Amino acid sequence: MKRLLFFALVVFAAWYGWHHYAELRLAGSHDVLVVNRTGHAIERLRILAGDQTVVVESLENGAETHRPLRAERDGTFELHWSYRSVMGERDWRGGTFTHGPLVMKYRFEFRGDDGVIWSSQRKSDGE
């Protein structure tokens, strides 16, 4: 009888997962916050995390923007950007990204002299 009950629980869990996979997978997304404190407008910012790329076409000095992020694998962040009216592309690598199960907020604060300050914190339920 115990085996039959255990088997029924396993079958129910498999059925529930099969029919609710999309809901379970898309329960929440990570959040990327980009803050520009460089004194220049940032253009063509690409943030690579795992298998996804977050794009910010332009961000004025003193501004900030939020973007959702969903990725299927863990990894490190890789950033590429340029400044308006300044030649050359800059890049930065660092920080770690995990695809789950915790939903995180990742903050990138761009400072003068090409400095990037990275931080992360767990997203609260209301965010």
Secondary structure as GFF3:
##gff-version 3
##sequence-region A 1 127
A	DSSP	alpha_helix	2	19	.	.	.	ID=ss1
A	DSSP	alpha_helix	21	25	.	.	.	ID=ss2
A	DSSP	beta_strand	30	37	.	.	.	ID=ss3
A	DSSP	beta_strand	42	49	.	.	.	ID=ss4
A	DSSP	beta_strand	52	59	.	.	.	ID=ss5
A	DSSP	beta_strand	64	69	.	.	.	ID=ss6
A	DSSP	beta_strand	75	83	.	.	.	ID=ss7
A	DSSP	beta_strand	90	97	.	.	.	ID=ss8
A	DSSP	beta_strand	104	111	.	.	.	ID=ss9
A	DSSP	beta_strand	115	122	.	.	.	ID=ss10
###
